[in-house]
Amino acid sequence: MAARHDLSTDPRLQEELLQARRGTAFFARKLNELTDAELDGGTRLPDWTRRHVVAHVGYNARAIARLVEWAATGVETPMYPSPEARNHEINFGATLSPIALRNLFDHSAVHLSVEWRDLPDANWANEVRTAQGRTVPASETVWMRTREVWIHAIDLDNGATFNDIPAPVLERLLKDITGAWKTRGTDTGLLIKVNDTAGNGADLTFGDTSATDPTVITGPLPAVVEWATGRGTASVTTAGPKTNTTTPPAPKWI
């Protein structure tokens, strides 16, 4: 008999599941504010309409659910057969009728939540493989979904901003992004400073801390994450070895 509540008893994981579900609810609210005709409108992502964003978020839930099923059964079920298949799926989803597109989001979100709910404690440590080829524990799927729903709710370009994202999610996003830059060596000479994180007086520093004369990006946490994800430069300042330094584009993240 299926559980009526999450089988996981790990307090940290329970909190992460809550953030993922809150993000899903936030995306749903911003989607439901749009009329069917407005789904044809543009987004904060080049070449993608709102239809593409909704299709991507819906199919992403299905793909992550496959990883959770993998952790539950031990049977390998990749997120996507190939990058080409993923792109084709999104482009196809963007052609669906408005009601079908909305149902795709709703049903896939419920399916993923149920897969998480019914995964026993012992299975959360089982390893699965992401679309980027990383081997991670099944618990990582919760964070994978969290960042998708929160960021893409903003990409709908329907009034949501990075200020709507909870501070713990923003901090983890920035750690992920700057960690990826460091691994690739693309943060050389780039220092990121966050002022007064979550209003608690603490500052955060990321990037090339060993640089003698770095380009320094400074701002409040939401603004710095907005810049780091490649979605704008508002409310960040830039200083560096060159006079009249303009804010550079952030290095590639994903």
VENTA-V358719 format. One record per run of one state. SS is the DSSP state (hx for helix, st for strand, lp for the rest). FROM is the first residue (numbers start at 1). TO is the last residue. If there is no record, write none. Layout:
# VENTA-V358719
((SS/FROM/TO) (SS/FROM/TO))
This chain:
# VENTA-V358719
((lp/1/10) (hx/11/32) (lp/33/36) (hx/37/40) (lp/41/41) (st/42/42) (lp/43/48) (st/49/49) (hx/50/73) (lp/74/82) (hx/83/93) (lp/94/97) (hx/98/117) (lp/118/120) (hx/121/125) (lp/126/126) (st/127/129) (lp/130/134) (st/135/137) (lp/138/139) (hx/140/155) (lp/156/161) (hx/162/164) (lp/165/166) (hx/167/184) (lp/185/189) (st/190/197) (lp/198/201) (st/202/207) (lp/208/214) (st/215/220) (hx/221/228) (lp/229/235) (st/236/239) (lp/240/254))
